[in-house]
Each structure stands twice: as structure tokens, then as C-alpha cells.
Amino acid sequence: MPKGSLMNKTNPGSFDLQEVIESELIEAHFQPLVSLKRKQIVGYEGLSRGLNPSDQSLIPPSALFMEANVQGLQLELDRLCRKKAMEAFRNLPGGSADFILSLNLDASVMDQGAAGSGHLRNQVMEMGLNPRNIAIEIIESNVEDMKELQKFVQTYRGYGFLIALDDVGAGHSNLNRIPLIKPDILKIDRYLIQDIQDDFYKQEVLKSLLSMARFLGTLIIAEGVETEEESMTLLDMGVDMVQGYFFAKPLPPEKLDNAAVLDKVERLGTAFKQKLIRKIDRKRFSMDKYYSMILEMQIDLEKTPPDQFDAQLAGMIAKFPQAEGLYILDENGLQMTETVLGACSKNRRNPVMFHPAAKGSDHTLKDYYYFLMETDLGKGSFVTKPYLSMATGNVCVTLSALFKDADQKKYILCIDINTEGL
């Protein structure tokens, strides 16, 4: 179990790994798994620290497992780490029956034929623990024999263990193995979580993983949460389960302070409610402003002959600088005007890939056309979800509204608005 960082004096220098294993010089530390919405600690990840036989200083996990790889002792070290974690877990204050213990499995040992040994199940039973309380964290990239991995997962899920896929979103992740493993839990790597509040691309990747997890019935846990801003963004995106230094560092069992963790969760919840109220107020103000804008445009266009729509849009884009682009569709979904770009579209990206749709372009597959023209919902306007605009390369939403000219012919006015303006 090589993950985690050290809290006390460490000694990354020379040490006798064989003596560490024989004398069981492994110390278990725990980091809480927190449910933000339920305001509960639901479990712990068990992390291992080695003790140097010479002076009892802590050995970094990376050094432990690196030396194990050199000496071919991965299996022995892996089993010892799990044993020490389970021993400590079963003696946690308040008992362990209501918590999940998440254990890292050095998946490379499966290539040594350990998948079908049943050793982990035997360890759990000998400790008097229930397999339903144990989540096995697997970094699947460490496995070369995927049949052994699949065999292991099927066997241990049959015993009642939870299966977690670790480090999802890290550089080596291979998402096509998710259908093979069918994990109960996806642990999102710190790389995706770090500064997520300022990174639209990370947010969209995480949204995709969240959407996939909901359909698969898989739980998401965000690892490495270190700041309030990251926590607030995750909560806003719908991430419930988190783990990281912001809530608690990995600690020995006797130093765990659940009350402090829950107090931090409570304060985070209060701050999030306040932020949510401000966000709703800002969004309501923005949308009211944009709906007023689109209503004014509709009124003007209803008085305008269709052959003057282009000229009318050119005047409107100057009057409403918040709009990134304006265009009009006819009742057949064909674009009957040019796309008139506003001043805020000047930062558009590569013009070869991103350029406005031309007059005559077919928009019949766009959701706003179908919603306004092809349904009987009687709605006069529609707002899309944020998407990447092929006109500018910016992330935008499209506000669309139905209007009629003097001859009662139907048209759709489309206004692209950069999401930075919402």
C-alpha cells in the first residue's frame, strides 16, 4: 500500500526490508472517507508506514515498495501491510462494523499467480471482519495478466468484497478496462482534483466520469482534496464522497479526530449554502437580463421584413455586447442569415476548425430547433446546456426564441452567449 505521505520523522535511507517483514515493522495509518451530503465519515483508507529496524524512524511507502520490487518481496510486503491495517481497523474506537476499510492491493502480485489463493479472504475471516466492510483498491495499470485480474475481481466480489478502481484520471488510466472490472467504486486521482475550481477542462472530464458512474451504479470518491475551494467545487458538481488533507491527514488510529473532521464538514456545508444562494441570485439576474434582451430582439424582428434580418442583427449585436453571435433559422431549420459575431468573439480559437455557420446551414438536428419547432410543448424559448461552440471555440450556451413575422411565418432567433457571461 504505497500511497500517502508521512507525518513524522522519515528515513528514506538504507534499511533491511527482510527484517521489516519478519519483525512486522509496519504501522497502519488511516485517512477518513467522508460523505459531504450525509455529513458522515463512512470509512477509512488504510495506509502503511514502515519502521526502520535501526532507529524506528518511518520509511516512506515509496521506498518500501521500491525495495520490495528489487528484492521480489512485493507479495510478502503487500500481505503484511493489509494484515496490520485490518488489525488496527478492527480495534478502532466505536467499532468497525459501520465503516468501510479501503485497502490498496499491489495488483502486480496477480501476475505472480496470487489471484486465486484466497489469502486476503482468509486474512479477513481470521480478523473477525466482514468482507462487506472491505473495499479492495486496484491500480489496474500494474496488471499485465488481465484474465488473472478479472478472475480475482469475480472471486472477491462473490465473497462480498467491494472493488475499487484507483487513480482514475491519472496519466496511465485505461478507461476501457472499467467494463472488464465493473468496479463498485471509482477513486478519482488527485491530478483531476487539484485546482479544479479554476480548470473548466478538469470539471468537464469529472462531469463525464460522474455521468458514467451514475449509469453504471458506481460510487465516485475524489482523492487528494486539499482546499476549501476544491471541496466546494466538488460539492457543487455533485461529488459526495471525498478524501484528502483538507479534512484529515493519514494518522495512526489513536490520533484520529473524527469530531474535528465532522466540524470541518459542517462549516463547509454552511459556506456552500451561502455560496449557492449567491450563485442562484447571480444566475437569476443574468438570465433575467438575457431574457429581457431576447424579448426586445423578438419585438424588433417581428416588425422587420425577412430580407432585412441580416441588417437588423448587425445593429442588435452592437447594442447587446454580451452576445457572442446572432443568427436566425427558418421553420425548416435552415439558417437564413449569416452568423453575426459580437466583439466578445474576437478571442475565438483556430479559425480553420472554428468558424461560424454560413447562411443555408442545416440546424434540424440541434436540440433548440427540435424543441421549438417539432414538439407540442408550446414553449417560446429554450436554453441549451453549455457546449463547445464551433463558431468560436469558446464554451457557450444558446438562447433561442420563436417569433413570427407580419405574415405569421415562424422563425427561430438564436443567441450564443459565452458561459463566462453567465
C-alpha positions in Angstrom: 0.0 0.0 0.0 2.4 2.7 -1.2 0.1 5.7 -1.2 0.2 8.6 1.2 2.7 11.0 2.8 4.5 10.9 6.0 3.6 12.7 9.2 6.7 12.1 11.4 10.4 11.7 11.0 11.3 9.6 8.0 14.3 7.7 7.0 14.4 7.1 3.2 18.0 5.7 3.6 19.1 2.1 3.8 17.0 -0.4 5.7 16.7 -4.2 5.9 13.4 -5.0 4.3 13.6 -8.6 5.2 13.8 -7.7 8.9 10.9 -5.2 8.4 8.8 -8.0 7.1 9.9 -10.7 9.5 9.5 -8.4 12.6 6.3 -7.0 11.1 7.6 -3.4 11.4 4.7 -1.9 9.6 2.5 0.9 11.2 -1.1 1.4 9.9 -2.4 5.0 9.4 -5.9 5.9 8.4 -7.4 8.7 6.3 -11.2 9.2 6.6 -13.6 8.7 3.6 -16.1 11.5 4.1 -19.7 11.8 2.8 -20.3 15.5 2.4 -24.1 15.3 1.9 -24.7 12.9 4.8 -22.1 14.7 6.9 -20.6 11.4 8.0 -17.4 9.5 8.0 -18.2 6.4 6.1 -14.9 4.6 6.2 -11.1 4.9 6.1 -8.3 4.2 3.7 -5.6 2.1 5.3 -2.1 3.4 4.5 1.2 1.8 5.6 4.3 3.2 7.1 7.5 1.1 7.5 9.6 1.3 10.7 13.4 1.2 10.2 14.7 -1.6 12.4 17.8 0.5 13.2 16.1 3.6 14.7 12.3 3.1 14.4 12.1 6.1 12.0 9.4 6.0 9.4 10.2 4.6 6.0 8.3 6.2 3.1 5.9 3.9 1.4 7.5 4.6 -2.0 10.9 3.4 -0.6 9.3 0.3 1.0 7.7 -0.9 -2.2 10.6 0.1 -4.4 12.9 -2.1 -2.3 10.2 -4.9 -2.4 10.2 -4.8 -6.2 14.0 -5.0 -6.2 14.1 -8.0 -3.9 11.0 -9.7 -5.2 9.1 -9.3 -1.9 6.1 -7.5 -3.2 3.6 -10.2 -2.2 5.0 -10.6 1.3 5.1 -6.9 1.9 1.6 -6.4 0.5 0.1 -9.1 2.7 1.8 -7.7 5.8 0.5 -4.2 5.1 -3.0 -5.5 4.8 -2.7 -7.5 7.9 -1.5 -4.5 10.0 -4.3 -2.3 8.6 -7.0 -4.8 9.4 -5.6 -5.4 12.9 -5.8 -1.7 13.6 -9.2 -1.2 11.9 -11.0 -3.8 14.0 -9.8 -2.0 17.1 -11.0 1.5 16.1 -12.9 3.4 18.8 -16.6 2.9 18.3 -16.1 -0.3 16.4 -15.5 -1.1 12.7 -18.9 -2.7 11.8 -20.3 0.5 10.4 -17.2 1.6 8.4 -15.6 0.7 5.2 -11.9 -0.1 5.2 -10.3 0.6 1.8 -7.2 -1.4 1.2 -4.7 -0.9 -1.6 -3.7 -4.0 -3.4 -0.4 -4.2 -5.2 -2.1 -5.6 -8.3 1.3 -6.6 -9.8 1.2 -9.6 -7.4 -1.6 -11.1 -9.6 1.0 -11.7 -12.2 2.7 -14.0 -9.6 -0.4 -16.2 -9.5 -1.8 -14.8 -6.3 -5.3 -14.0 -7.6 -6.9 -17.4 -6.7 -5.1 -18.1 -3.5 -7.9 -16.8 -1.2 -5.3 -15.3 1.1 -7.0 -12.0 1.5 -10.3 -13.6 2.3 -8.7 -15.8 4.9 -7.0 -12.8 6.5 -10.3 -11.0 6.7 -12.1 -14.0 8.3 -9.2 -14.6 10.8 -9.5 -11.0 11.9 -13.2 -11.4 12.5 -14.1 -8.8 9.9 -16.9 -9.0 7.3 -15.9 -8.8 3.7 -18.7 -6.3 3.1 -16.7 -3.9 5.2 -13.6 -4.2 2.9 -13.0 -2.3 -0.3 -10.1 -3.6 -2.4 -8.4 -0.7 -4.3 -6.8 -1.9 -7.5 -4.5 0.1 -9.8 -5.3 -1.9 -12.9 -2.4 -0.5 -14.9 0.0 -2.6 -12.8 -1.5 -5.8 -14.1 -0.2 -7.5 -17.2 -2.4 -10.6 -17.0 -6.0 -9.2 -17.4 -7.5 -12.7 -17.1 -6.0 -13.0 -13.6 -7.3 -9.6 -12.7 -10.8 -10.5 -13.9 -10.7 -13.8 -12.1 -9.6 -12.0 -8.8 -12.4 -9.4 -9.1 -15.1 -12.0 -9.8 -13.9 -14.2 -6.9 -13.7 -11.5 -4.3 -16.9 -9.8 -5.4 -18.5 -13.1 -4.9 -17.1 -13.2 -1.3 -18.8 -9.9 -0.7 -15.9 -7.5 -1.0 -16.2 -4.1 -2.7 -14.0 -3.5 -5.7 -12.5 0.0 -6.2 -10.5 1.1 -9.2 -7.8 3.5 -8.0 -6.1 6.5 -9.6 -8.8 7.1 -12.3 -7.9 10.1 -14.3 -4.1 9.7 -13.8 -1.9 9.6 -16.8 -1.8 5.8 -17.1 -5.6 5.3 -16.6 -7.1 2.8 -19.1 -10.8 3.5 -19.0 -11.7 0.7 -21.4 -11.0 -1.7 -18.5 -13.9 -0.3 -16.4 -16.3 -2.6 -18.2 -14.0 -5.5 -17.6 -13.6 -4.9 -13.8 -17.1 -3.3 -13.3 -15.9 -1.5 -10.1 -18.2 -0.6 -7.2 -16.1 2.5 -6.6 -14.0 4.8 -8.8 -11.4 6.7 -7.0 -10.6 9.9 -8.9 -6.9 10.8 -8.9 -5.5 13.9 -7.3 -4.4 15.2 -10.8 -8.0 15.8 -11.7 -9.0 17.3 -8.4 -6.1 19.8 -7.9 -7.3 23.4 -8.6 -10.4 22.0 -10.3 -12.3 25.2 -9.3 -10.2 27.1 -11.9 -10.0 24.5 -14.6 -13.0 24.0 -16.9 -11.5 21.0 -18.7 -10.9 19.1 -15.5 -14.5 19.9 -14.5 -15.9 18.6 -17.8 -13.8 15.4 -17.5 -15.1 14.8 -14.0 -18.6 15.5 -15.1 -18.3 12.8 -17.7 -17.0 10.4 -15.1 -19.8 11.3 -12.8 -22.4 10.7 -15.5 -20.8 7.4 -16.5 -20.7 6.3 -12.8 -24.4 7.1 -12.3 -25.4 4.9 -15.3 -23.1 2.1 -14.1 -24.2 2.3 -10.5 -20.7 3.1 -9.4 -19.7 5.3 -6.5 -17.2 8.2 -7.1 -14.6 9.1 -4.4 -12.5 12.2 -5.0 -9.0 11.7 -3.6 -6.4 14.3 -2.6 -8.9 17.1 -1.8 -6.7 19.8 -0.1 -8.5 23.1 -0.2 -12.0 24.5 0.6 -12.3 25.8 -2.9 -11.8 22.3 -4.3 -14.3 20.9 -1.8 -16.9 23.5 -2.7 -16.5 22.9 -6.4 -16.8 19.1 -6.0 -19.9 19.5 -3.9 -21.4 21.9 -6.5 -20.7 19.2 -9.2 -22.5 16.5 -7.2 -19.5 14.7 -5.8 -20.5 13.3 -2.4 -17.5 11.2 -1.3 -14.2 12.9 -0.7 -10.8 12.1 0.9 -7.8 14.4 1.5 -5.7 16.7 3.6 -8.4 19.4 3.8 -10.4 17.0 6.0 -7.7 15.0 7.7 -4.1 13.7 7.1 -3.4 10.0 7.4 -2.9 9.3 11.1 -2.4 6.3 13.5 -5.7 5.1 15.0 -5.1 6.7 18.4 -4.7 10.1 16.8 -7.9 10.1 14.7 -10.1 13.0 15.5 -13.5 12.3 13.9 -15.1 15.3 15.7 -12.7 17.7 14.0 -13.4 16.2 10.6 -17.2 16.5 11.1 -16.8 20.0 12.3 -15.0 20.9 9.1 -17.7 19.2 7.1 -20.4 21.2 8.9 -18.6 24.5 8.3 -18.1 23.6 4.7 -21.8 22.9 4.4 -22.7 26.3 5.8 -20.2 28.1 3.4 -21.6 26.1 0.5 -25.2 27.1 1.2 -24.2 30.7 1.3 -22.2 30.4 -2.0 -25.2 28.5 -3.6 -27.6 31.3 -2.7 -25.2 33.9 -4.2 -24.8 31.8 -7.3 -28.5 31.4 -7.7 -29.1 35.1 -7.3 -26.4 35.9 -9.9 -27.7 33.4 -12.3 -31.3 34.6 -11.9 -30.1 38.2 -12.5 -28.1 37.1 -15.6 -30.9 35.1 -17.1 -33.5 37.9 -16.4 -31.1 40.2 -18.2 -30.7 37.8 -21.2 -34.4 37.1 -21.4 -35.2 40.8 -21.5 -32.6 41.1 -24.2 -34.1 38.3 -26.3 -37.7 39.7 -25.8 -36.6 43.1 -27.1 -35.0 41.4 -30.1 -38.1 39.4 -30.8 -40.3 42.5 -30.8 -38.0 44.3 -33.2 -37.7 41.3 -35.5 -41.4 40.8 -35.7 -41.6 44.2 -37.3 -38.8 43.5 -39.7 -39.1 42.1 -43.3 -37.1 38.9 -43.6 -34.9 40.4 -46.3 -33.7 42.9 -43.7 -32.9 40.4 -40.9 -29.1 40.5 -41.5 -29.0 44.3 -41.2 -31.2 44.1 -38.0 -28.9 41.5 -36.4 -25.9 43.7 -37.2 -27.5 46.5 -35.3 -28.5 44.3 -32.4 -25.1 42.8 -31.9 -23.7 46.3 -31.3 -26.5 47.1 -28.9 -26.1 43.9 -26.9 -22.3 43.3 -26.4 -23.0 40.3 -24.2 -24.0 38.3 -27.2 -21.2 36.3 -28.9 -23.2 35.5 -32.0 -26.6 36.0 -33.5 -28.4 34.1 -36.4 -31.9 33.2 -37.5 -33.4 29.9 -38.6 -36.4 29.4 -40.8 -39.2 27.0 -40.0 -37.3 24.2 -41.8 -34.3 24.6 -39.6 -32.1 26.3 -42.3 -30.0 29.3 -41.3 -31.5 32.2 -43.3 -29.0 34.8 -42.1 -25.2 35.0 -41.7 -23.9 34.5 -38.2 -23.2 37.9 -36.9 -20.4 37.8 -34.4 -20.0 40.3 -31.5 -16.9 41.9 -30.1 -16.6 39.2 -27.4 -15.9 36.6 -30.1 -12.6 38.2 -31.1 -10.7 35.7 -28.9 -12.0 32.8 -31.0 -9.7 29.9 -31.5 -8.2 28.3 -34.6 -10.3 29.8 -37.5 -9.8 26.7 -39.6 -11.5 24.4 -37.1 -13.8 27.0 -35.5 -15.8 29.3 -37.8 -19.4 30.5 -37.9 -22.1 28.5 -39.7 -22.9 30.0 -43.1 -26.3 31.0 -44.5 -28.2 27.9 -45.6 -26.7 25.6 -42.9 -28.9 22.9 -41.7 -29.7 23.0 -37.9 -32.5 20.5 -37.8 -30.6 18.2 -35.5 -29.9 20.9 -32.9 -31.9 20.5 -29.8 -33.3 24.0 -29.8 -34.8 23.6 -33.3 -36.4 20.3 -32.4 -37.7 21.7 -29.1 -39.2 24.8 -30.5 -40.5 23.6 -33.9 -41.1 19.8 -33.6 -42.8 19.5 -30.3 -46.2 20.5 -29.0 -44.9 21.9 -25.7 -46.0 25.4 -26.6 -42.7 26.9 -25.3 -41.4 30.1 -26.9 -37.8 29.9 -25.8 -35.1 27.4 -25.0 -31.7 27.4 -23.3 -29.1 24.7 -24.2 -26.6 23.2 -21.8 -23.0 24.6 -22.1 -21.2 23.3 -25.2 -18.1 24.0 -27.3 -19.1 26.5 -30.0 -17.9 25.5 -33.4 -18.2 29.2 -34.3 -15.6 30.5 -31.9 -14.1 27.6 -30.0 -15.4 29.1 -26.7 -17.8 27.3 -24.3 -21.2 28.9 -24.7 -24.9 28.4 -24.3 -27.5 29.2 -27.0 -30.7 31.0 -26.1 -33.3 30.5 -28.8 -36.7 32.1 -29.1 -39.6 31.5 -31.5 -41.0 34.6 -33.3 -43.3 35.3 -36.2 -43.1 37.9 -39.0 -46.0 40.0 -40.2 -47.2 37.1 -42.3 -47.2 34.8 -39.3 -44.3 32.8 -40.7 -42.2 31.1 -37.9 -38.5 31.8 -37.3 -36.1 31.0 -34.5 -33.7 33.6 -33.2 -30.5 32.1 -31.8 -28.2 34.0 -29.4 -24.8 32.4 -28.5 -23.5 33.6 -25.1 -20.1 32.8 -23.7 -20.5 31.0 -20.4 -18.2 33.5 -18.7 -21.0 35.9 -19.0 -23.4 33.8 -17.0 
